[in-house]
Every structure is written in C-alpha cells, then in structure tokens.
Amino acid sequence: MTSAPPVHGVALVGCGGFGTFVLDAVRDLPGLRVAACADADRGRAEKLAARFGAPAHGGLDEVCALPDVDVVLLATPPAAHADASVTALRAGKHVFCEKPMALTAADARRVAAEAARAPGVYLVDHVLRYNPVLRLLRRLMDEQLLDPVRRFAFENDAADEDLHPGHWFWDPAHSGGIHIEHGVHFFDAANALLGSAPTTVQGTDVRREDGAVSGGGTVSGGGVVDIVVATAVHPGGAVATHTHSFTHAHRAERQLMRLDHGFAEARVTGWIPVHATVTAWTDDEGAARWERLPSRAQELLAVPGLRPHGGESVTVRVARDAGSAAPARGRGVSRTVPHRVDCVIDLGGEAAKQQVYAESVRAALTDLLHCATHGGTPAAGAESGLLAVAVAEAATRAGHTGTTVALTDVLPAAEDLSPAAEGESR
Ligand SMILES: NC(=O)c1ccc[n+]([C@@H]2O[C@H](COP(=O)([O-])OP(=O)(O)OC[C@H]3O[C@@H](n4cnc5c(N)ncnc54)[C@H](O)[C@@H]3O)[C@@H](O)[C@H]2O)c1
C-alpha cells in the first residue's frame, strides 16, 4: 500500500495577473492546499481568496506567521522578490519565486546564501526549464545525437499592448529593466542549453520616441527603453544573442529561438516553446537513431508534473544520400554525413501555448514539492537563478554604458556555479 502524499499548504503573495495564473495552474496538484492569498491591495487578495475558500491577508509577514503555510508563492513585482524570499526562507517556508530572482546579482546571491542555509526548498519560476521541447533538445545533446550549441539566437517581437506607460514594467526601479524582468528567462535557457554561463556580455539599448507615427496613431511613453540586444560569449566560443522588442500588438507577437549545432540547426517557435524543427546531416547510424525518435516521443518530451494533452508529436523524415558521400567540413571538423534529417517536434503549435505554459508552472511546483518531500535540488534552483540574474545585470550594464561587461564584474569568480548541473537533476 502506498501512503498518501503529504499535504502542503501554499500561500500566494501578489494576487495580480500572473499570481492568479499560477494558482489556477497548480490548484489540482495532489497534496496541495491553498492556505492563504495575500496582496498589498487587500481587495484583490479577498477576491482571489474567496475563489479558493482561503483566508485573505495583507502581506508576506502575516503569511509567514501562519503554521499551516508550508510554501510561499511570490508573485509580486520583481523589486520585492529578494527580500521576500529571504524573509520566507528564514520563516522556514519553501519558496516558489516568480522570476526574476532579484534585480541584481548581489541580491540574488543573498537569496542563494539563505537558500543554502535554510531548511526550505527554493525555486525560481523559470518555466523554460520545464518545457518539453527544450527538454527534448537537451536530451538529444546528452545522447550526442545533436552536437553542443555553438550559436544561440533569440528574437523576441513581444507585445506592449497591455503595458501602459505607467506600468511597473517600464520602471527599472521596480522591474530591473527588460533584461532582468523578461530576458532572464532566455539567459537561463541559454545557460541550460549551452551548459555554461557566458564570460562577457555586450549590449545595446534603444529608447522609444514620443509622437505621431506614419500610418496614424501615436507612440506614447517616450524615453523608455523598449528594445534591447545582448551578445554573450560563452566559454569555448559559443555565442548567444538575445533581442527583445516590446513594440508589438498581441496578434503580431512572434518569437524564434535558433540553435546552431554545427551539422544541425534547431528552430524553436513561441516564447513558450510549442513547436520546433530540426534539420541535421548525419551518417547511417545517426539516421537510424533519428528514425527511432518518434517511437520515443513520450519519453523524450516527459517532464514530471506536466500533463501532456495527447496531441504532441515527433516526426522524422530522413532523405538518404541527399548529399555527397565525400567528407563535409565545418570549423575544421570533417564528417561523412550524406543523409539529411528533418525532424518536427510539435506540442500543438500556438493553440497549445496556454496549456503548455500552465503545465510548465505545474511541473515547476511539482519539482519543488518533490524536493521538499524527498530532498534534492530543483531544476530551477537558486544557483541557476543567480547566474541568470548575473547575465541579465551584465547585459543591462553593457546596454547602458556601451561597454563589454565581464560576468566576473557582476559575479566574482569565487562562485563555482554550474547552470547545467541543476537543470539535469530531474
Ligand atoms: N514566469 C513567468 O512566465 C511570468 C510571466 C508573467 C509575469 N511573471 C512575474 O510575475 C510577477 C508578477 O507579475 P504580474 O504581471 O502578475 O504583476 P501584477 O502587477 O499584475 O501583480 C502584482 C501584484 O502584487 C501586489 N503587490 C505589489 N507589491 C506587493 C507586496 N510588497 N506585497 C504584497 N503584494 C504586493 C500588487 O498589488 C499586485 O496585485 C512579476 O515578477 C513578473 O515578472 C512571470
């Protein structure tokens, strides 16, 4: 007979748009009970608490004093994350913190130090670490079907339609700026996919101008930085470029993550990845291995706590002898790879985005609860969270100053942190 899982009481602090999404995503997790909802805006807390039959509170301190709260979900704007995480960890709670972990690497380090001391488990909600498409690509690299990433490029044409000029997103004091607030997801994803944090980062900021635009309408919120670009060089010479442009209507949003694996290329679409194509040149043995992938789709896409909807697929087509049998060379590497592979990984396209998004959040909390019950470190733990914030801070500084910023300027070299190690733990 298996014993019932322990019941964990969770309290949400920050009952805004994303906090509500998180609570809805995790509400039916076995062994979870919504024990409290808190917000500086008491009315908001009361409204959400009523939906879950939980008590409403005004803030973190009240929640930390509740004995039936085991896990604190922090979904306030970013500036509050570091202090709140430290307070909750010191109160003996597990912490599920929305990204970013902190506005600066120094603050993230404070949280990481507390997480290392405290009995509670700490996790940053870096949802991409729980995304099935990225897990599959990481697994293919681990199995050496794909070579390591040598170029990572993320292009994000993001929406600003709901980001009115007074929104905290535009105020670096509250959000940290675009690289910290949003770019951190992709710095973390790059660290996980490349298996290293970058050594140096260059940046460019572009400011919005106020006024009328051709074709009608006006651009408002003049002066804010709404386009940022960062170029990060990783050990071994792999390069990652990150471009975020918060300048689009929702319907015109688009994202592309392009991974150059040398003899193969992956193109991942959706900021929550829902679809990818991989083209690869390979030999006889590789072709046979690629052809076996569809039968392994379930295993390759599996993420504990994430419930597939059943329509996910991996398809592979191999064009044998599509290229010459003579050795092909790139960067001094010579291979006999006459066969061309076209692989499509599909979670259901854009239509599946909300489901994949919610399930990734559910998988992240599953990871935290698993570690709380059985021990271990979550895939999106404090160490990788700290590194992601450090890269984001370096990119922000580089964009402001137009200089190249070394990661060691932000994060002293004494830190011996490995971003891949956490990500591979589960
Ligand atoms: N992981 C993801 O994919 C993802 C996606 C969107 C947003 N987020 C993150 O979620 C967080 C919240 O974003 P949002 O869009 O829901 O913001 P929001 O403005 O909609 O909600 C924030 C809420 O926090 C409350 N609040 C502010 N300071 C507080 C404090 N000190 N104590 C208690 N309550 C406080 C506000 O009253 C508000 O209700 C941000 O950190 C954001 O970056 C993460």
The ligand as a Tripos MOL2 file, in Angstrom:
@<TRIPOS>MOLECULE
LIG
   44    48     1     0     0
SMALL
NO_CHARGES

@<TRIPOS>ATOM
      1 N1          7.1960   33.0490  -15.0320 N.am      1 LIG1
      2 C1          6.5370   33.7070  -15.9760 C.2       1 LIG1
      3 O1          6.3890   33.2200  -17.0820 O.2       1 LIG1
      4 C2          5.9370   35.0670  -15.6590 C.ar      1 LIG1
      5 C3          5.0080   35.6480  -16.5260 C.ar      1 LIG1
      6 C4          4.4470   36.8860  -16.1710 C.ar      1 LIG1
      7 C5          4.8250   37.5280  -15.0050 C.ar      1 LIG1
      8 N2          5.7500   36.9290  -14.2110 N.ar      1 LIG1
      9 C6          6.2230   37.5690  -12.9940 C.3       1 LIG1
     10 O2          5.1790   37.5720  -12.0260 O.3       1 LIG1
     11 C7          5.3400   38.7020  -11.1630 C.3       1 LIG1
     12 C8          4.0250   39.4400  -11.0690 C.3       1 LIG1
     13 O3          3.6680   39.9500  -12.3400 O.3       1 LIG1
     14 P1          2.1550   40.3760  -12.6590 P.3       1 LIG1
     15 O4          2.1050   40.6170  -14.1150 O.co2     1 LIG1
     16 O5          1.1990   39.4270  -12.0450 O.co2     1 LIG1
     17 O6          2.0710   41.7750  -11.8880 O.3       1 LIG1
     18 P2          0.7600   42.4960  -11.3780 P.3       1 LIG1
     19 O7          1.0970   43.9390  -11.2900 O.co2     1 LIG1
     20 O8         -0.4190   42.0650  -12.1880 O.co2     1 LIG1
     21 O9          0.5250   41.9000   -9.9130 O.3       1 LIG1
     22 C9          1.3860   42.1550   -8.8400 C.3       1 LIG1
     23 C10         0.5630   42.1220   -7.5530 C.3       1 LIG1
     24 O10         1.4670   42.2120   -6.4560 O.3       1 LIG1
     25 C11         0.8960   43.0890   -5.4890 C.3       1 LIG1
     26 N3          1.9900   43.6010   -4.6670 N.ar      1 LIG1
     27 C12         2.9390   44.5090   -5.0240 C.ar      1 LIG1
     28 N4          3.8530   44.6360   -4.0400 N.ar      1 LIG1
     29 C13         3.4400   43.8000   -3.0390 C.ar      1 LIG1
     30 C14         3.9700   43.4870   -1.7770 C.ar      1 LIG1
     31 N5          5.1120   44.0370   -1.3410 N.pl3     1 LIG1
     32 N6          3.3040   42.5790   -1.0020 N.ar      1 LIG1
     33 C15         2.1510   42.0080   -1.4470 C.ar      1 LIG1
     34 N7          1.6230   42.2830   -2.6480 N.ar      1 LIG1
     35 C16         2.2580   43.1500   -3.4450 C.ar      1 LIG1
     36 C17         0.1600   44.1250   -6.2930 C.3       1 LIG1
     37 O11        -0.8410   44.7860   -5.5420 O.3       1 LIG1
     38 C18        -0.4200   43.2740   -7.4190 C.3       1 LIG1
     39 O12        -1.6980   42.7580   -7.0940 O.3       1 LIG1
     40 C19         6.4860   39.5200  -11.7530 C.3       1 LIG1
     41 O13         7.6700   39.2270  -11.0740 O.3       1 LIG1
     42 C20         6.5960   39.0330  -13.1760 C.3       1 LIG1
     43 O14         7.8980   39.1450  -13.6900 O.3       1 LIG1
     44 C21         6.2840   35.7120  -14.5120 C.ar      1 LIG1
@<TRIPOS>BOND
     1     1     2 1
     2     2     3 2
     3     2     4 1
     4     4     5 ar
     5     4    44 ar
     6     5     6 ar
     7     6     7 ar
     8     7     8 ar
     9     8     9 1
    10     8    44 ar
    11     9    10 1
    12     9    42 1
    13    10    11 1
    14    11    12 1
    15    11    40 1
    16    12    13 1
    17    13    14 1
    18    14    15 2
    19    14    16 1
    20    14    17 1
    21    17    18 1
    22    18    19 2
    23    18    20 1
    24    18    21 1
    25    21    22 1
    26    22    23 1
    27    23    24 1
    28    23    38 1
    29    24    25 1
    30    25    26 1
    31    25    36 1
    32    26    27 ar
    33    26    35 ar
    34    27    28 ar
    35    28    29 ar
    36    29    30 ar
    37    29    35 ar
    38    30    31 1
    39    30    32 ar
    40    32    33 ar
    41    33    34 ar
    42    34    35 ar
    43    36    37 1
    44    36    38 1
    45    38    39 1
    46    40    41 1
    47    40    42 1
    48    42    43 1
@<TRIPOS>SUBSTRUCTURE
     1 LIG1         1 GROUP 0 **** ****
